Amino acid sequence: MDLSGLHRLCIMDKRGDYVMDRETALKELASLGGDRSLDQILDRMRKWCLSMGIRKDGDSFSFQDSHEGVLFNGSATRFKDELSVLLVIPGKARQRYRIPALWSDFRWSVCYQEPLLAEWRGYPSGERWWGLAGRDCCDEREARERFRWLSSRRQINRVRLVHDGKVVEEYIATRAGR
């Protein structure tokens, strides 16, 4: 996988990481001309990760390569649906590239209505749930397990299984059912 032009598709964040921004990447690709598309590049990255053994959250691999005579090494790690690539060029600073939402399997979440205040809370963090992707996002299997577990709790009256901000399934307790 050629990582040499990745910095042109990213913007630098406050921490100094290069984060792929879809709009910036599309503008850059349009200015370069040719038949490159962002979807093709992202698909190549997913295939590259699969070929190196990255399939699930936490998978990682290390690599060494050279570009225009400059040797570098690095590592790539999957954090939920984000790919983080750390490049180390001897004599220069480290560069971290983050590609958010490279995979689409970590867009599931579960929320419940808090029994006393009737506020919606994300599970397992318990923080207020606003319908946005947060730290409680997980894959479908884990979300369904969380949903089943919360639905079986006596004190929880309402639970929602959410995918991409849309309610997929909702549990509402009935007094007769408990």
N, C-alpha and C positions, 0 to 999 in steps of 0.2 A: 504494500500500500504506500503510495507516495504522499508523504505528509508535508512536503516542502511548501505547498501553497495554502496550507490550512489557515495560516495567520491572516490571509486576505479575506477569508470568509467570516472572520470573528471580530468582535469588539472587545477591548480591554475593560475589565470591571475594576472595582475599587481595590481588590486584593492583588491585582496584577495578572490575573488569569485571563486567558483569551477564551471568550464564550461565543459559541456560534449563535448568531442572531439571524433568524430566517430572512428578514427583510434585507439586512446588510449583505447576506450571502447571495440573495437573488439579484440585487443591484450589481454586485461585483461580477457575477457570472454573466449578466447581460452586457456589462461593459467589455468583458473579454471576448465576446462573440463566440462563434463556433456552436457546436451542438451539445455542449455540456448542460446538464440540468441538475438542480439540487437533489432531486429524487434519486437520480442515478448515482450521485456521489454518496448520498446517505446509504443507498442500497449496497454499494461497494464497501462502505465502512462496516455495515452489519455482516456482510459475507467475510470480510477480513477478520472480524472478531470471532465469528463462528469457526473459521479455519484455525484460529489460535486457541480455541477452547473456551472462549467467553460465551456462556449461554445464560447464566443466571446472575442475580445480584451477588456481588462480592468476588466473582471470577476475575482473574488477573493474569497477565503474562508480561514477560520482559523481552526486549529485543535490542539488537544492534544493527546499525545501517550506516550508510554514508550518502551524502548528497553533494555533488560538485566538489569531491575530494575532501569534504569535511566529515569526519567520523562523529557519530552521536549514538547514544543509547537511551533507552527509555522504558517506560512501562505503560500499560493500558489496563484500566480497571473499570468494571461496570458497577455503578452505584444506582440501584433501582433501574430507572430507564435512561440514565445518563452515562455517557462514556467519558472518562477522564484519561487524558493522555499526557504523561509527563515526559518531556524531552530534556536530556542533559547533554550539552555540548561542552567538551572540556575547554576551560578558560573563559567560559561565558556563563551567564546566569541560567538557572533552570527556567523552563517555559512550560506552563500547564495549559492545556487546551481542554475545554469542556464542551461536549456536544449534548445539550439537553434533549430529552424526548426522542432519542435515537430509536428506541423500541417503544411499543405502545402497550405493553402488558402491565405497566405499573400505574394505571389510571383508575384503579378501583379504591373505594374507601367505604367505611361504614360509619354511620352516625346514629345517635340515639337521643331520645328526648329525656332530659334530666327529670327525675320524678318530682322533685319539690318545686323547682323554678320553671319547669317546662321549657328550658332552653335546649337547643340542639347542640350536642357535643360530639366531637370526633372521638373515635375509639382506636387505639387505646390511650391516647394522650389526655383526653378529657377536656381539651381546649375548645372554646366556642367554635362551632362549625358554621362557616359562611358560604359553603358551597364551592369553595375554591380548592384546588389541589394543595395539599399541605403535607406535613410530615407523617401523617397517618396513611398515606397512599401505599398500596401494596398490589400484588398480583391477584388475579381472580380467585384462585384456590384459597389463598389466605383470607381474602375478603369474605368469601362464602363461609369459611370456618368461623370467622369473627361474627358474622351475621347470625349463624345458627346458635352460637354460644350466647350472644346477647339476647336473642329471642327466647332462650330457655330460662333467663333470669326472671325471677318473680317480681322484683321491684321495677323492672324496665317495661314500660307500656308500649313504646313505639321505637322501632328500629328501621333504618333505611339502608339498603345496599345501593351504592352509587357508582356509576361508571361514567367517566368524562363529564361529571357535573349533572348527569341525568339519573333520576331514581329508576332503578331496574326492578327492585322488589321492596315491598314495605310490609312490615309486621305490625299489626295493631292488636294488642291484647284485649280479650273480652273477659268480663268477670266470670262468665260461665266456664270459659276455657281454662281458668286458673284455679 
